[in-house]
Amino acid sequence: MTVKDKFGCGSVQTSFTIINYPKFFTPNGDSYNDTWNIFEIADQTEAYIYIFDRYGKLIKQIATKGEGWDGKYNGADLPGDDYWFKLFYKENGQDKEFRSHFSLKR
C-alpha cells in the first residue's frame, strides 16, 4: 500500500495484514461452520491462537494451520456464548498480537 502526502511532498509504501476471522460458528455436525479458526493466515506456521471464555479462562490453544476449535472443552460441549481470542503472528518480521471475540451458536 502506498500513502501519499496531500500536498505532494512524498509518499510512503508499506504492507500490512488484514485479520479476517469468522464472527461466529455453529458446531452442530452439519459440516458447515463446525469449527472456528483463522484460516487466512494458515501459511504462517508459527502463528497460534488462544481462546478464552467470558471469565478469562483459557479454553483452547490452536494453530492457524490446524482444523480449528470444535466448541468443546475436555470433550464436553460448551454453551452458546461469546468467546475471546488472542492471535499471535508475524508481520514484516515483527511479532504481532491481535485480540477480538466471536460467538459460538448452538
Secondary structure as the mmCIF struct_conf table of DSSP 4:
data_model
#
loop_
_struct_conf.conf_type_id
_struct_conf.id
_struct_conf.beg_label_comp_id
_struct_conf.beg_label_asym_id
_struct_conf.beg_label_seq_id
_struct_conf.end_label_comp_id
_struct_conf.end_label_asym_id
_struct_conf.end_label_seq_id
STRN STRN1 THR A 2 LYS A 4
TURN_TY1_P TURN_TY1_P1 LYS A 6 PHE A 7
BEND BEND1 GLY A 8 CYS A 9
STRN STRN2 SER A 11 GLN A 13
BEND BEND2 LYS A 23 LYS A 23
STRN STRN3 PHE A 24 PHE A 25
BEND BEND3 ASN A 28 ASN A 33
BEND BEND4 THR A 35 THR A 35
STRN STRN4 TRP A 36 TRP A 36
HELX_RH_3T_P HELX_RH_3T_P1 PHE A 39 ILE A 41
TURN_TY1_P TURN_TY1_P2 ALA A 42 ASP A 43
TURN_TY1_P TURN_TY1_P3 THR A 45 GLU A 46
STRN STRN5 TYR A 48 PHE A 52
TURN_TY1_P TURN_TY1_P4 ARG A 54 TYR A 55
STRN STRN6 LEU A 58 ALA A 63
TURN_TY1_P TURN_TY1_P5 THR A 64 LYS A 65
BEND BEND5 GLY A 66 GLY A 66
STRN STRN7 TRP A 69 TRP A 69
BEND BEND6 GLY A 71 GLY A 71
STRN STRN8 LYS A 72 TYR A 73
TURN_TY1_P TURN_TY1_P6 ASN A 74 GLY A 75
STRN STRN9 ALA A 76 ASP A 77
HELX_LH_PP_P HELX_LH_PP_P1 LEU A 78 PRO A 79
BEND BEND7 GLY A 80 GLY A 80
STRN STRN10 ASP A 81 GLU A 91
TURN_TY1_P TURN_TY1_P7 ASN A 92 GLY A 93
STRN STRN11 GLN A 94 LEU A 104
#
